[in-house]
């Protein structure tokens, strides 16, 4: 009888232990373990992150980190960390969380507008994906990549078309560059290539001229007319005399760093630079900024007319007055110069 009691006691203890273990396993796996009030929270796991780095991000989000640790070890997550952006939703269990951060890398939308240089583009992108600005600049300026794909340091900016794109957060600099090349190649359809060929321009030439058109006019309805002026001048061999290229040339000089040129003066026209389109005919060596797609298509679909000149319109700021003769252009230019003087703008 005494032995039976002992056996029953052992059995009951065993059942109690099993029940507790089952409850512990259940609670560790399936009970809600989030400690935040928002609907969801995101964690960003860097490439080559350790479990401790992941744990640090999860610590303020969970009620019981110890139970999470136990399940993470049991499911071998600790030794299989994957980089990316992951969501933890309110009310998730540890099992749900591990499944999420193990296999459900969530893409993000990144965007960039008209950046003035590869360095500024890299700075913009580095705030949105894991890659830092230094690695991005190095990838963008890689000599082998540029040569293999028909770019130079002067034309490389044209490969990056301003828009919104979907990426994984843990995208590397090289991966970003390769994706942008594919977007560029997709943009250059056979129809666009044919239009560039009819202009006797390469894709880089089109992008360079588009950058000038964009800097001259942000008005989409006017850009094809501005492009038409420049194409007319290129065809008859007249220098473009584009003020934005003068500003670009000036900004490369130490004395113009951290300045804004509001009024182009004769001294600017004397700057020695291949970007000085008052001194040198034809297109400059490369882009002066990142053009909008509207400006690129404005070049490819330029307005056919006989204008050779344009000057800013003081009555419709942002637009221009176009002229076929130098005398008419000079009159338009004088009118705008008087407007600048009336506003106290002298340099």
C-alpha positions as CSV (number, residue, x, y, z in Angstrom):
1,X,0.0,0.0,0.0
2,X,2.8,2.4,0.9
3,X,4.6,1.7,-2.4
4,X,1.4,2.4,-4.3
5,X,1.0,5.7,-2.6
6,X,4.6,6.6,-3.5
7,X,4.0,5.6,-7.1
8,X,0.8,7.6,-7.2
9,X,2.6,10.6,-5.8
10,X,5.3,10.3,-8.3
11,X,2.8,10.0,-11.1
12,X,0.9,13.1,-9.9
13,X,4.2,15.0,-9.6
14,X,5.1,13.8,-13.1
15,X,1.7,15.0,-14.4
16,X,2.1,18.3,-12.7
17,X,5.6,18.8,-14.2
18,X,4.3,17.7,-17.6
19,X,1.4,20.1,-17.3
20,X,3.6,22.9,-16.3
21,X,6.0,22.2,-19.1
22,X,3.2,22.0,-21.6
23,X,1.8,25.3,-20.3
24,X,5.3,26.9,-20.4
25,X,5.8,25.6,-24.0
26,X,2.3,26.8,-25.0
27,X,2.8,30.3,-23.4
28,X,6.3,30.6,-24.9
29,X,5.0,29.7,-28.3
30,X,1.4,30.9,-28.6
31,X,0.5,33.4,-26.0
32,X,0.6,37.1,-27.0
33,X,4.0,38.6,-26.0
34,X,3.9,42.2,-27.2
35,X,4.2,45.2,-24.9
36,X,3.4,48.1,-27.2
37,X,0.1,49.9,-27.9
38,X,0.5,50.7,-31.6
39,X,-0.8,48.3,-34.2
40,X,2.7,47.3,-35.3
41,X,6.3,48.0,-34.8
42,X,9.3,47.5,-37.2
43,X,12.8,46.2,-36.5
44,X,15.7,46.6,-38.9
45,X,18.2,43.8,-38.8
46,X,21.6,44.7,-40.3
47,X,23.6,42.4,-42.5
48,X,25.7,40.0,-40.3
49,X,23.8,41.0,-37.2
50,X,24.1,38.8,-34.1
51,X,21.2,37.5,-32.1
52,X,22.1,40.0,-29.3
53,X,21.6,42.9,-31.7
54,X,18.2,41.5,-32.7
55,X,17.4,41.0,-29.0
56,X,18.2,44.6,-28.2
57,X,15.6,45.8,-30.7
58,X,13.0,43.3,-29.5
59,X,13.6,44.0,-25.8
60,X,11.3,47.1,-25.4
61,X,8.7,45.5,-27.6
62,X,8.1,42.2,-25.7
63,X,6.6,41.4,-22.3
64,X,8.8,38.4,-21.6
65,X,12.2,38.4,-23.4
66,X,13.3,35.2,-21.6
67,X,10.5,33.1,-23.1
68,X,11.4,34.5,-26.5
69,X,15.0,33.6,-26.0
70,X,14.1,30.0,-25.1
71,X,11.9,29.6,-28.2
72,X,14.4,31.3,-30.5
73,X,17.1,28.9,-29.4
74,X,14.7,25.9,-29.7
75,X,13.8,27.0,-33.3
76,X,17.4,27.6,-34.1
77,X,16.7,31.2,-35.0
78,X,19.7,32.3,-32.9
79,X,22.1,30.9,-35.5
80,X,20.1,31.8,-38.5
81,X,19.7,35.6,-38.4
82,X,18.5,37.2,-41.6
83,X,18.9,40.9,-42.5
84,X,16.0,43.0,-43.4
85,X,13.0,45.1,-42.3
86,X,10.4,43.1,-40.3
87,X,7.1,43.8,-38.7
88,X,6.0,42.8,-35.2
89,X,2.2,43.2,-34.9
90,X,0.4,43.9,-31.6
91,X,-0.7,40.6,-30.0
92,X,1.8,38.4,-31.8
93,X,3.1,35.3,-30.0
94,X,6.8,34.5,-29.9
95,X,6.2,31.9,-32.6
96,X,4.6,34.4,-34.9
97,X,7.4,36.9,-34.2
98,X,10.1,34.4,-35.0
99,X,8.3,33.3,-38.2
100,X,8.0,37.0,-39.2
101,X,11.6,37.9,-38.6
102,X,12.9,34.7,-40.1
103,X,11.2,34.8,-43.5
104,X,9.0,37.9,-44.1
105,X,11.4,40.6,-45.1
106,X,9.2,43.6,-46.0
107,X,10.2,45.8,-48.9
108,X,10.2,49.6,-48.5
109,X,9.5,52.4,-51.0
110,X,12.4,54.6,-51.6
111,X,12.3,57.8,-53.6
112,X,14.6,60.5,-54.8
113,X,14.1,63.6,-56.8
114,X,16.4,65.8,-58.8
115,X,19.7,65.4,-57.0
116,X,22.6,67.6,-58.2
117,X,25.4,65.0,-57.9
118,X,26.1,61.4,-57.2
119,X,27.3,62.4,-53.8
120,X,23.9,64.0,-53.0
121,X,22.1,61.1,-54.4
122,X,24.1,58.7,-52.3
123,X,23.3,60.8,-49.2
124,X,19.6,60.7,-50.0
125,X,19.5,56.9,-50.6
126,X,21.6,56.1,-47.5
127,X,18.8,57.5,-45.3
128,X,16.4,54.9,-46.8
129,X,18.4,51.7,-47.1
130,X,21.1,49.9,-45.2
131,X,24.0,50.9,-47.5
132,X,25.9,54.0,-46.4
133,X,26.7,57.0,-48.5
134,X,30.4,56.1,-48.9
135,X,29.8,52.6,-50.3
136,X,27.1,54.0,-52.6
137,X,29.4,56.6,-54.0
138,X,32.1,54.0,-54.5
139,X,29.6,51.7,-56.3
140,X,28.2,54.6,-58.5
141,X,31.7,55.7,-59.5
142,X,33.2,52.3,-60.1
143,X,35.4,52.7,-63.2
144,X,34.8,49.2,-64.4
145,X,31.1,49.4,-64.0
146,X,30.9,52.7,-65.8
147,X,33.1,51.6,-68.7
148,X,31.2,48.4,-69.2
149,X,27.9,50.2,-69.4
150,X,28.8,53.2,-71.5
151,X,29.0,55.9,-68.8
152,X,31.7,58.2,-67.4
153,X,31.9,60.1,-64.1
154,X,30.4,63.1,-66.0
155,X,27.4,61.1,-67.4
156,X,26.9,58.5,-64.6
157,X,24.2,60.7,-62.9
158,X,21.9,60.1,-65.9
159,X,21.5,56.4,-65.0
160,X,19.4,57.3,-62.0
161,X,15.9,58.3,-62.9
162,X,14.0,60.2,-60.2
163,X,11.0,58.2,-59.1
164,X,9.8,55.9,-56.3
165,X,11.1,52.3,-56.2
166,X,10.5,49.3,-54.1
167,X,13.6,47.8,-52.4
168,X,14.5,45.6,-49.5
169,X,16.0,47.7,-46.7
170,X,19.1,45.5,-46.5
171,X,20.0,46.3,-50.2
172,X,23.7,46.7,-50.7
173,X,25.3,49.6,-52.7
174,X,26.1,47.3,-55.6
175,X,22.5,45.9,-55.6
176,X,21.1,49.4,-55.6
177,X,23.3,50.4,-58.5
178,X,22.4,47.2,-60.5
179,X,18.7,47.7,-60.0
180,X,19.0,51.4,-61.2
181,X,20.8,50.2,-64.3
182,X,17.9,47.8,-65.0
183,X,15.4,50.7,-64.5
184,X,17.4,52.9,-66.9
185,X,17.5,50.1,-69.5
186,X,13.8,49.6,-69.1
187,X,13.2,53.4,-69.6
188,X,15.1,53.4,-72.8
189,X,12.6,51.7,-74.9
190,X,13.1,51.0,-78.6
191,X,10.9,54.0,-79.4
192,X,13.0,56.4,-77.2
193,X,16.2,55.0,-78.7
194,X,14.9,55.6,-82.2
195,X,14.0,59.2,-81.3
196,X,17.5,59.8,-79.9
197,X,19.0,58.4,-83.1
198,X,16.9,60.7,-85.2
199,X,18.4,63.6,-83.3
200,X,21.9,62.1,-83.9
201,X,22.3,61.9,-80.1
202,X,23.4,59.2,-77.8
203,X,21.4,58.4,-74.7
204,X,24.1,60.3,-72.7
205,X,23.7,63.3,-75.0
206,X,19.9,63.3,-74.5
207,X,20.4,63.1,-70.7
208,X,22.9,65.9,-70.7
209,X,20.6,68.2,-72.8
210,X,17.7,67.2,-70.6
211,X,19.6,68.3,-67.5
212,X,20.0,71.7,-69.1
213,X,16.4,71.9,-70.1
214,X,15.3,71.0,-66.6
215,X,17.4,73.7,-65.0
216,X,16.1,76.3,-67.5
217,X,12.4,75.5,-67.0
218,X,10.5,73.4,-64.4
219,X,7.3,74.0,-66.5
220,X,6.5,70.8,-68.2
221,X,4.4,72.5,-70.8
222,X,7.3,74.7,-71.8
223,X,10.2,72.2,-71.7
224,X,9.6,70.9,-75.3
225,X,9.9,74.5,-76.6
226,X,13.1,75.1,-74.6
227,X,14.5,71.8,-75.9
228,X,13.6,72.9,-79.4
229,X,15.7,76.1,-79.0
230,X,18.8,74.2,-78.0
231,X,18.4,71.6,-80.7
232,X,18.1,74.4,-83.3
233,X,21.3,75.9,-81.9
234,X,23.1,72.6,-82.0
235,X,22.1,72.0,-85.6
236,X,23.4,75.4,-86.9
237,X,26.5,75.3,-84.7
238,X,25.6,78.2,-82.4
239,X,26.9,77.8,-78.8
240,X,24.1,76.9,-76.4
241,X,24.8,79.9,-74.2
242,X,22.9,78.2,-71.4
243,X,23.1,80.1,-68.1
244,X,22.6,76.9,-65.9
245,X,25.9,75.5,-67.4
246,X,27.7,78.7,-66.3
247,X,26.4,78.3,-62.8
248,X,27.4,74.7,-62.8
249,X,30.9,75.6,-63.9
250,X,31.1,78.4,-61.3
251,X,30.0,76.1,-58.5
252,X,33.0,73.9,-59.1
253,X,35.4,76.8,-58.2
254,X,36.4,77.5,-54.6
255,X,35.2,81.1,-54.7
256,X,31.7,80.1,-55.5
257,X,31.3,77.3,-52.9
258,X,28.3,77.8,-50.6
259,X,27.0,80.7,-52.8
260,X,23.9,81.1,-54.9
261,X,24.2,82.9,-58.2
262,X,20.9,84.6,-58.9
263,X,22.1,86.7,-61.8
264,X,24.5,85.6,-64.5
265,X,27.1,88.3,-65.2
266,X,29.8,88.8,-67.8
267,X,32.5,87.6,-65.4
268,X,30.8,84.2,-65.3
269,X,31.0,84.0,-69.0
270,X,34.8,84.1,-68.8
271,X,35.1,81.0,-66.6
272,X,37.4,78.5,-68.2
273,X,35.4,75.2,-68.2
274,X,34.1,72.7,-70.7
275,X,30.8,73.4,-69.1
276,X,30.9,77.1,-70.2
277,X,28.6,76.9,-73.2
278,X,29.2,80.5,-73.9
279,X,32.8,79.7,-74.8
280,X,32.4,76.3,-76.3
281,X,29.8,75.1,-78.8
282,X,28.1,71.8,-78.5
283,X,27.0,69.9,-75.4
284,X,29.1,69.9,-72.2
285,X,30.8,66.7,-71.1
286,X,27.9,65.6,-68.9
287,X,24.9,66.3,-66.8
288,X,24.6,69.4,-64.6
289,X,21.8,67.9,-62.5
290,X,19.4,65.0,-62.5
291,X,16.6,65.8,-65.0
292,X,13.0,64.9,-64.5
293,X,11.6,62.3,-66.9
294,X,9.4,65.1,-68.3
295,X,12.6,67.0,-69.4
296,X,14.1,63.8,-71.0
297,X,10.9,63.3,-73.0
298,X,10.9,67.0,-73.8
299,X,14.2,66.5,-75.6
300,X,13.0,63.4,-77.4
301,X,9.8,65.1,-78.4
302,X,11.0,68.6,-78.8
303,X,8.8,71.3,-80.3
304,X,9.7,72.1,-83.9
305,X,10.0,75.8,-84.4
306,X,12.4,78.5,-85.6
307,X,13.3,80.1,-82.2
308,X,17.0,80.5,-81.4
309,X,16.7,82.5,-78.2
310,X,14.7,82.7,-75.0
311,X,14.8,84.9,-71.9
312,X,13.0,84.7,-68.6
313,X,9.6,86.3,-68.6
314,X,9.2,89.0,-65.9
315,X,5.4,88.9,-66.3
316,X,5.1,85.1,-66.0
317,X,7.8,84.0,-63.6
318,X,9.0,80.5,-64.3
319,X,8.2,80.9,-68.0
320,X,10.2,82.4,-70.9
321,X,9.9,84.7,-73.9
322,X,11.1,83.2,-77.1
323,X,12.6,85.0,-80.1
324,X,13.8,84.2,-83.6
325,X,16.1,87.2,-83.9
326,X,18.9,88.5,-81.7
327,X,17.4,92.0,-81.6
328,X,14.1,90.7,-80.3
329,X,15.9,88.5,-77.8
330,X,18.0,91.4,-76.6
331,X,14.8,93.4,-75.9
332,X,13.3,90.5,-74.0
333,X,16.6,90.1,-72.0
334,X,16.7,93.8,-71.1
335,X,13.2,93.6,-69.8
336,X,14.1,90.8,-67.5
337,X,17.3,92.5,-66.4
338,X,15.3,95.6,-65.4
339,X,13.0,93.3,-63.4
340,X,16.0,91.8,-61.5
341,X,17.3,95.3,-60.8
342,X,13.9,96.4,-59.5
343,X,14.1,93.5,-57.1
344,X,17.5,94.4,-55.9
345,X,19.1,91.3,-57.5
346,X,22.6,92.2,-58.8
347,X,24.6,89.0,-58.5
